[in-house]
Amino acid sequence: MEGHTDSKPYPPTAAYGNWELSVDRANAARRLMQNSGMPSGQITQVRGFADQRPRKPEAPLDPSNRRISVIVQYLKHKDSSSGESSAEESKAGQKQPAKEEKAAKP
């Protein structure tokens, strides 16, 4: 999870700024996803970038620079007995139910 902000600065006397906002934004997304059922082990990082990676560099105050990015990493699962990928696994890395075979009629 990555949090981003626009370039509008907070007042110099503020104890909170774009760095804190960007991290809080990413962490709020993490909490929402985990509260909605995502296993905690599937989230490996929560990072804040403040205004350092704008979506629109030519318009640093543009509202679209205020966002989160969810980075999804594809991990290939291995069959624990052979060390090879299981044929029953999808591209998303989740186990798929085995296909039902039609029973032969006697």
C-alpha positions as CSV (number, residue, x, y, z in Angstrom):
1,M,0.0,0.0,0.0
2,E,1.3,3.4,-0.9
3,G,-0.1,6.8,0.1
4,H,0.4,10.0,-1.9
5,T,-0.6,13.6,-1.5
6,D,-0.7,16.8,-3.5
7,S,2.0,19.4,-3.0
8,K,-0.1,21.8,-0.9
9,P,2.1,22.4,2.2
10,Y,0.8,22.5,5.7
11,P,1.5,25.6,7.8
12,P,5.1,25.6,9.2
13,T,3.7,25.4,12.7
14,A,1.6,22.3,12.0
15,A,2.7,19.1,13.8
16,Y,1.2,17.1,10.8
17,G,2.2,17.3,7.2
18,N,2.1,15.6,3.8
19,W,4.4,12.8,5.0
20,E,2.1,11.9,7.9
21,L,-1.0,12.2,5.7
22,S,0.4,9.9,3.0
23,V,1.3,7.2,5.5
24,D,-2.1,7.5,7.3
25,R,-3.9,7.3,3.9
26,A,-2.1,4.1,3.0
27,N,-2.6,2.6,6.5
28,A,-6.4,3.5,6.4
29,A,-6.6,1.5,3.2
30,R,-4.8,-1.4,4.8
31,R,-7.2,-1.4,7.7
32,L,-10.2,-1.3,5.4
33,M,-9.0,-4.2,3.3
34,Q,-8.2,-6.3,6.4
35,N,-11.5,-5.5,8.1
36,S,-13.2,-6.6,4.8
37,G,-11.5,-10.0,5.0
38,M,-8.0,-9.8,3.5
39,P,-5.6,-11.9,5.5
40,S,-3.0,-9.8,7.2
41,G,-0.1,-11.8,5.7
42,Q,-1.1,-10.6,2.2
43,I,-0.1,-7.0,3.0
44,T,3.7,-6.7,3.3
45,Q,4.3,-2.9,3.2
46,V,2.5,0.3,4.0
47,R,4.5,3.3,2.7
48,G,3.9,7.0,2.4
49,F,5.5,9.1,-0.4
50,A,3.9,12.5,0.4
51,D,4.2,14.6,-2.8
52,Q,7.3,12.9,-4.1
53,R,5.6,10.8,-6.8
54,P,2.8,12.8,-8.2
55,R,0.4,11.3,-10.8
56,K,0.4,14.7,-12.5
57,P,3.9,16.2,-12.1
58,E,2.9,19.2,-14.3
59,A,0.1,20.0,-11.8
60,P,1.4,19.4,-8.3
61,L,-1.8,20.7,-6.6
62,D,-4.2,18.6,-8.7
63,P,-6.5,16.5,-6.6
64,S,-5.7,13.3,-8.5
65,N,-2.3,13.4,-6.8
66,R,-4.1,12.5,-3.6
67,R,-4.4,8.8,-3.8
68,I,-3.3,5.4,-2.7
69,S,-1.6,2.7,-4.8
70,V,-2.2,-0.9,-4.2
71,I,0.7,-3.0,-5.5
72,V,-0.2,-6.6,-6.1
73,Q,2.7,-9.1,-6.3
74,Y,2.2,-12.3,-8.1
75,L,3.7,-15.2,-6.1
76,K,3.9,-18.6,-7.6
77,H,3.0,-21.3,-5.1
78,K,4.9,-24.5,-5.1
79,D,3.7,-28.0,-4.4
80,S,5.4,-28.8,-1.1
81,S,6.2,-32.4,-2.0
82,S,7.8,-31.9,-5.4
83,G,8.8,-28.3,-5.3
84,E,6.9,-27.7,-8.6
85,S,3.8,-25.6,-9.2
86,S,0.6,-27.4,-8.7
87,A,-1.6,-27.7,-11.8
88,E,-4.6,-26.9,-9.6
89,E,-3.4,-23.4,-8.9
90,S,-4.7,-20.4,-10.9
91,K,-2.6,-17.5,-12.1
92,A,-3.7,-15.6,-8.9
93,G,-1.9,-18.2,-6.8
94,Q,-5.1,-19.5,-5.2
95,K,-6.0,-23.2,-5.1
96,Q,-8.8,-24.1,-7.4
97,P,-11.3,-26.9,-6.7
98,A,-10.4,-30.1,-8.5
99,K,-12.6,-30.7,-11.5
100,E,-15.3,-33.3,-11.0
101,E,-15.0,-36.3,-13.1
102,K,-18.1,-38.0,-14.4
103,A,-18.6,-41.4,-12.8
104,A,-18.7,-44.3,-15.2
105,K,-22.1,-45.9,-15.4
106,P,-22.2,-49.6,-14.6
